[in-house]
Amino acid sequence: MSFSSIESSAAFKDAKLRPPPSLAIVVPCYNEEDALPFLLQRLEQLDSELMKSGMILAPLELLLIDDGSTDKTWTLIEGANTSLQVKGVRLSRNFGHQHALYAGLIQADADVVVSMDADLQDDPSAIVEMLAAYARGADVVYGVRGCRATDTWFKRWSAQKYYGLLSSMGVDLIPDHADFRLMSRKALSALSEFGETNLFLRGLVRQVGFASETVTYDRPKRTAGESKYPLHKMIALALEGITSFSIRPLRMITMLGFLIAGNAFIFAAYSILAWMLGKTIPGWTSTVVPIYMLGGLHLVALGVIGEYVGKIYQETKGRPRFIIDKTVTSGAVTAPISIAHAKASMTSR
């Protein structure tokens, strides 16, 4: 989106309720050496357009969170040659996308913070509409994927089933919204009050509440590199969302138990009646099949219960969500920042 198109957009003209905010963009990075140069170039252009249009108070701050990359991602962050105000945060190891994203949100100091991926499939042009929604009074603005023509058929199908599954389990989510969103300082302060070790930010942000809007954008092709969310990680994320925000699977096990118990009583009554009428025939099938069926159901039930018990185990230990190795701002390496200090600084704002 060009400067002239920003000026002429209806959203820009109507969004005059709040003064222009300062803006920070948080980007988790894991082996993104191929995509980073394109990201910096695109955000430089966006920064210039937003400043000229008066939609932001000062040049945007870019926070790049290196989530234990094994390629040259951190080297590129340290030596970033850009007009942007870049702050690099290197985590001590790979903590996972959600934890890296949370680390960036904690570190940001701006009035509004936008989170997005490094591959530019989260279209930066949509940030213009997000800022307009913020100016109208929204504290959370969700970026929702519209056209997904660049995704494979399986990717679109699996995404549809993913959101359908979580919805059926009672998880409050916005379909086709990942982690491309704008949050105000008030919303971020509220988010910092959640103490979960197992992070599922798509669900947590919905729990924050406050006024919200959605912005629809078309999902382009990945700029460079490969997706960091293959099928097994998507499945793991779905399980994280279900077990973090819903106890419906436990209730389903209880209902299944009552159903099987009811059938067992009916079968027992039928067996006794058949024995009284002398119609019983000894057989292997009638013995083995129920044993295998009940054994399998027991194992599934124990697995589901074990998943919840494991979550309790992880939460009670209270281990840190992330550990910062070092940070760099404009090429100057600084001392590590403790998580307690970072959280205290956020809640005190």
ZIQUI-V933583 format. One record per helix or strand. SS is the DSSP state (hx for helix, st for strand). FROM is the first residue (numbers start at 1). TO is the last residue. If there is no record, write none. Layout:
BEGIN
ss=SS from=FROM to=TO
ss=SS from=FROM to=TO
END
This chain:
BEGIN
ss=hx from=3 to=8
ss=hx from=10 to=14
ss=st from=21 to=21
ss=st from=23 to=29
ss=hx from=33 to=53
ss=st from=56 to=56
ss=st from=61 to=66
ss=hx from=73 to=78
ss=st from=85 to=91
ss=hx from=97 to=107
ss=st from=112 to=117
ss=hx from=126 to=135
ss=st from=140 to=145
ss=hx from=153 to=168
ss=st from=177 to=184
ss=hx from=185 to=191
ss=hx from=201 to=208
ss=st from=212 to=217
ss=hx from=231 to=245
ss=hx from=248 to=276
ss=hx from=285 to=317
ss=st from=324 to=329
ss=st from=332 to=334
ss=hx from=339 to=347
END
